[in-house]
Amino acid sequence: MTKDQAIKALGGTQETLAQKLGITQGSVSLWGEYPPALRQLQIEALTGGALRAEPECDRFRVPAVAASQEAAA
């Protein structure tokens, strides 16, 4: 997911996204095109999977969670 997609999905502003993630707006503004890997996983959870973390984030998934998602797919 891109930073813009995350912003749109979780409130429309960097400030709203930051509040939902429990961080500052300044932190969000420092992201490049993509949120950091662990933030992507947090955003994926907050959106109920509507936004998916990039594949390189999979190495941070908890194995039991990843296994249950693979079984559901």
Sequence and secondary structure as in RCSB ss.txt:
>XXXX:A:sequence
MTKDQAIKALGGTQETLAQKLGITQGSVSLWGEYPPALRQLQIEALTGGALRAEPECDRFRVPAVAASQEAAA
>XXXX:A:secstr
  HHHHHHHTTSSHHHHHHHHTS HHHHHH  SS  HHHHHHHHHHTTTSS   GGGGGGS HHHHHHHHHH 
